[in-house]
Amino acid sequence: MKIDGTHYRTIWVNEDGWSVEIIDQTKLPFSFETVTLKTVDDAARAIKDMLVRGAPLIGATAAYGVCLAMRDDASDAGLEEAIAMLGATRPTAVNLHWALDRMRAAVHPHGHNLRMEAAYKEAAAICDDDVEICRRIGENGLTLIEAAAREKGGKVNILTHCNAGWLACVDWGTALAPIYMAHDKGLDVHVWVDETRPRNQGASLTAFELGRHGVPHTIVPDNAGGHLMQHGLVDMCIVGTDRTTATGDVANKIGTYLKALAAHDNDVPFYVALPYTTIDWTLDDGVNGIPIEERSAHEVTHLTGRTDTGEIVTIQVSAPDSGAANYGFDVTPARYVSGLITERGVTEASKEGLLKLYPERKNG
């Protein structure tokens, strides 16, 4: 995708051939800045402190974290220590552990003197694979938007929650990829962007990238979605997911479940876009099986923004003596999901539906 006419991925290797550059998403939308990762500790902090976020990008960053670790210590112990450190940064997104397992399998068989080269080669392949997967998700989701446009004969209003665009991946994105393709094809699309409290990934990140690409959009409070649906102002919902069970339950940013309930009550199609790397084939029950990350209460009690004079400040918005709970994700049961948009096609949210697309998983 492009920012001011320049194509960017969210993560890349610098000209020195080893250090890794990322877009610091904590500075968006007010400032576009990049950060250089030089150690595995840098990569772990970038994931934990959400300089990078979104399941696919977390996995890609962890992969390059292993590369940086191999520069310092390519022993078996060094490899396992790096994987353990990176694996502990975010508990909910399954892509993190998928990428680390793939890196271990690619790096471990080599002698210590070849491990760093093998690591960089595999991390680059993970990133390239993610771009192609997201492109195919976009093409498959585009068919749904085209069908809605034909049915309506006019503008298609799409509601999304959190950020599942190219900033959450290496490029293209998951939930936003079909929207970009529809816009680029000339379809009349408009996006309702949930602000997505408490970190405001919708208002800051989704709105930022949609705006820079020229896609019409409107930021709405998180609690407005049901109202919009009741009044026929939403034609479909498309969201991403950080982990999907083998039965089609999806874990996504907190508040997604409530949107799915509202969509179900108002007969609004509710789609979830995901790469195969987000499917956890070991889980059948998302509500009771997916670990839900609990983040700092500070994210709830405080907000960071830009004043009218241009100063970036953090302010407290809560009663000073009140505590706050900050659950990062919730789980939407498969029965509320109209369809899963994957790189292999669109299917029903069920074990049978997923196995139609991924028959190789029938035997585990």
N, C-alpha and C positions, 0 to 999 in steps of 0.2 A: 504494500500500500504506500501512498505518498503523503508527505507532509511538505506543504509549500512547493510542490512540484518535484521533490526529491524522494526517491524510493528508499524505504527503510525496512529492514527486518527489526525485530525486537532484541535480537542478540546476534553478535558476530565476533569473529576473531580479528584482532587488530593487525595492522601492517607488520608488526614485529613478529607475527606468526605464532604467538602463544598467549598473550593477554587477551581477555575477553571483555567486550564492551556491551553494556546494556543501557536501555532507556530507563532513567529513574522515574518510575511512575508515581512516586510520592510527590514529585514536583509539578506534575500535570494537574490542571490544564493551564496554569499560569506561566510555567516556565518549561521549556523543552531542554533537558539536560541529560547527558550520558555519564555513566560511571564505569571506571575500569576495574575489573576483577583480576587480581594477581595471585590470590591464594585460595585454597579451598575454604578457609574461614570467610573470605570475602563473599564467596558464592553462597555459603550457608546464611550469612547475615542478610544478603540480598533477598533470599527466599523468605526467611523468618520475618524480616521487617517490611516485607511487601514492596521492595523496590521493583521486584518482578512478582506477578501474580497471574492467576489463570492456570488451570491444570496443565495444559500442554507446555506453556512457557516454564512453569516450575520444573517439569521433567527435563526440558532442554538445558536449563540453567544448572540443574543437578549433574547432568551429563558433563557439562564443561567444568563443573566443580571437581569431578573425578580427574579430568585432564590436568587441572592445576595441581591436584594432589600428587599426580604421578611425576610432575616435575621435581617435587621435593623428596618424595619417598615412594619408589616403585616396588617396594617389597610387598609380600602378601599381607603383612600386618598393616602397612600403609594404605593398601587398597581397601581392606576391610574397615579400617578406622574411618577413612573418608566416606565410605558408603553408609556407615552407621551414623556419622555426624549429619550428613545431608538428609538421610532418611528420617531423622528426628525433627526436622524443621517444621513440617506441616503434616498433620495426621490424616486429613480427610481426602485429599486428592490422590487417587490411585496412580496417576501418571508418574508421580515422583518415584514410587517403588518399581514401576514398570521400567522406567528409564535406567534406574540404578542396577536392576537385574540384568538389563541388556548390556550395560557397560561392563559389569563384572564378567559376563559370558564372553565379551569381545576382548577384554584386556587380560584376564587371568591366564589363559593358555600360553601367553608369550613370555619369553625371558624378560628379566627386569630391564634390560637395555632397549627393548622394543615396546615396552608397555605404553610409554608416553605417546609414541607415534600411533599406536593402535587406538589409544583413547581418543585422540583428536579426530582420527578418521571416523570412528563410530559416532562421536558427538555430532560431527557434521552431517552424517547420514541420518541421524535422528531428526535434526532440524529440517533437512531437505524432505524427509518423509512426511513430517508434519505439514509442511507447506502444500505438498501434493494432496494429502488427505483432506485438508481444509478446503482446497480448491474443489475437490469432488463432493464434499459436503455442500458447498455452495451451489454446485450444479444440480444436485438432487433436491435441495430445498427450493431452488428457483422454480421448479415445476409446480410446487404448491402455491407460490405467489402468483405465477402465471395463471393457474386455474382460478384463483380468487379474483384476479383482475378480469378474466373473461366472464365470470359469474356476475361480478358487480358492474362491469362496464365503466369503471372509473377508478378513483383513488383507492389504494389498499392501505389500511391503517394497521400497523403491527406494533404490539406492545412487547417490550423486552425488559428484563430485570438483570441488574448488575452489569458486568462487562464481559461479553463473550465475542469480542471483535478481534482484530489483529493484535491488539495490545495484550490479549490474553494468550496468544499463540505465538508462533514465529512469524507468520504472515496470514492474511486473509481472515482468520477467525473461524468460529463455528457458527453460532447463532446469527452473527451479522454477515457472514459470507454470502448467504442467499440474498440478503438485502442489498449488498453492494452490487452483486451481479444483476439484480432486477433494476436497480437505479442506472447502472451502466448500459443496460439494454434499452433504456428509455421508458420503463414502466413508471407509472405515477405512484410512488410509495411514500408513506409518511410514517415515522417511528415515534411512538410514545416511549419516552425514556424514563423509567423509574429512577428516582434519585439514588436509591439503594443505601439507606442508612444502615450502620453508622459511618461507614467510610466513604459513602457517596461515590462509589465507582461508576454509577450511571451518570450522575450529573457532571462528574469531572472527566471520566475516561471515555465512556460511550459517546457522550455529547461531543467531546473533543474530536474523536476520530471521525464520527459522522459529519461533523461540521467541516473538517478539513477535506473531506472527500466530496462535500456538496450535497449530502443526503438530507432532505427536509426532515426535521425532527422537533419535538417539543419535550422539555423536561417537565415531569409531573411528580408531585409528592407520592411516596410509596403507597399511601392509603387511597389514592385516587383511582386505581385500576378498576375496582369493582363498579364505581360510579360510571366510568367510561364505558364499560361493558354493558351495563344496564341500559344505556342510552344509545346503543348500537354504534359506538364510535371506535370499536376495536373489531377487526376482521379476523385476526389470529394473534396468538402469542407465540413467540419463539425465544427460548432461553437456552443456556448452556447447562453443563453439569460437570461436577468434579469427580463424581463416582456414580456409576450405574450398575445395579445388581443384574445377575443373570436372568431375573424375572421382570426387569424393566422399571424397578423403583429408581428414582434419581435424587441424588443429593446435590443441591445447588445453594447459592447464597441465601441466607436467611430472608424469608419473605416470599420465596418462590411458591411454597405450598399454598399460601393464602391466595396468590394469583391463580393457581390451578383450581382451587375451590370456586373462586368467582367465575372463572372461565367455564367450568362444568355447569354451574347454575344458570349461566346465560347462553349455553350452547355455542361458545366461542372455541374454536379448535386451539388446543394447547400442545405445541410441538417442542421437542427437546432435541437439540443438535449436538452430536458427540462423535469423536473419533473412537475407533475400536480400543485404543489405549486406555480409555476411561471406563471400560467395562470390567467389573470385578466378577469373574466367573465363579469365584469361591463363595459368593454371597447370594442368598435367595430373599432374605428379609432385610430391606434397607432401613426401616424404622428402628429395628432393634439391633441391627448388625453393623451399620456404618458409624464409625467414631465421629463425633461432632466436636470440632475445634471450639474451644472457649478462649476468647481473646481478652486483652486488657480492657478493664472498665473505662479506662481513660478515653478510648475511642467513642464511647457512648456519652460521657460527661463533657467532652471537649470537642470543639470544631476548629479546623484551620481553614482560613480563607483570606481573601485579599480585600483590604479596605479601599475606600474611594480614592485615597491618596496613593494607592499602589503598594502599600506595605503588606507583607504576608505575616499574619498574626494567628496565634492560637488562643481561643477564648473558652471559658467554661460556660456551659449552657444549662447545667443542672443545679438543683438545690445543693448547696455546699456540703451538707452532712448526709446526703443520700448515697447509698451504694448503687451499683449498676451491674447487671448481668449482660454478657456479650457473647451469645451463641453465634458462631460464624456461619452456620449452615442449617438447613432443614431438609427433610426428606419428603418428596412427593410420591405417594404410592402410584404404581403403574396404572391403576384404574382411572386416574385423572389425566393421563397422558394420551393425547390423540394419536401420536405417532413419534417414532424416533427417527431422526434424520442422520444417517451415517454416510461414510464414504462409499458404502456398497449399495445404498438405496434407502428408501423410507419403509419402515415396518411398524407393526403394532408393538406396543410396549408389553411384551410378554416373553417368556422363555421360548415359546414356539416361534414367535416372530424373530427374535434374535438368532435362533438356530437356523432359520431359513437363510439368513444373510451370512452366518458364520457356521456352516455345517461341519467344519473341522473341529468344532468344540463339542460335538455330540458325544464323543467318547472321553470328554474331560480334557 
